[in-house]
Amino acid sequence: MSKTKQIAFLKLYEPIHTNFEKFCRARVYGEMEYSDLMNEAVFVAYSKFDSIKNKTSLLSYLCGVSIRLLANSKRKLKPETGLDPKQIVIVDSNASTDKDVNVSLLYEAISYLPEVQRECLILFEITGFSIKEIMEIQNSSESAIKQRLRRGRQRLTAILSFESKHKLGRVDYEK
């Protein structure tokens, strides 16, 4: 039975691996290694594979598991260490090409967004979920999802505009 389960799981997981990796890379930027989150989420999904009702929505299930794992991780980290997870910076050692550097800069900018906006934007723009799928993952209304996307895009534009001006030396610093 376990070999059959493994084959069935891999058959569903392989086509969504790239999108799941994109989600994890963007979501955990600066907080932890994306591969650790991916491994934990895949392990949980595989462990509970028999109880997953809609197996064709494995990507949605994995993203939901990842979100819960991150929330649990943050809850555990703060009391023990007294550190804010944002104070811990983990650099993506896999970023090597210019494209990867640009993606890394985008992920860094996304990391400054509030958590619900960040997740919503990543799910929609990077992972390619529909608004209805995001509604299920975030347990929110359609208008709330659209509002998060709009506000997240606005903040991201402001962050990226500030960063580009800052790097070009065009920002006037207040004294």
C-alpha positions, 0 to 999 in steps of 0.5 A: 500500500505505501508504494501505491501511496507514494506513486499516487502522491508523486504523480500529483506532486510533480506537476505542481512542484515548481509553483509550490517552490515559488510560493515557498521562496517568496513566502519565507524570504528572510525568515527561513530556508524555503527548502525546510518549509517545503520539506515539512509541508510535503511531509505533512501532506504525504502523511495525511494523503489518505485523508485529503478529500480533494487530491486534485487541489494538492497545491492549495493544500500544500500552501495552506499547510505551509502557512500554518507551519510558518505561523506555528514556527513564528509562535514558537520562535518569539517566546523562546528567543525574544526575537522578532522573526524579521530580525533574522535574515537568511540569504537565499544562497541559490540566487546566482544569475541576474534573474535570480538576483532580481527575483530575490530583490522582489521577494525582499520587497514582498517580505515588507508587506503585512502577512495577509497581503504578502500571502495573498499577493504571492498566492495570486501573482506568483503561484497563480491561484484564482481569487476563489482558491485564495478565498478558501486558503485564507478563509476570507471573502472575495472583496477582502481578497481583492482589497488585499491584492490592491493594497499589497500591489500599492505598497509593493510599488511604493517599496520598490519605488523607494528602493530604486530611488535609494539605490540611485541616490535620489532619496532626500534624507531627513536630518 
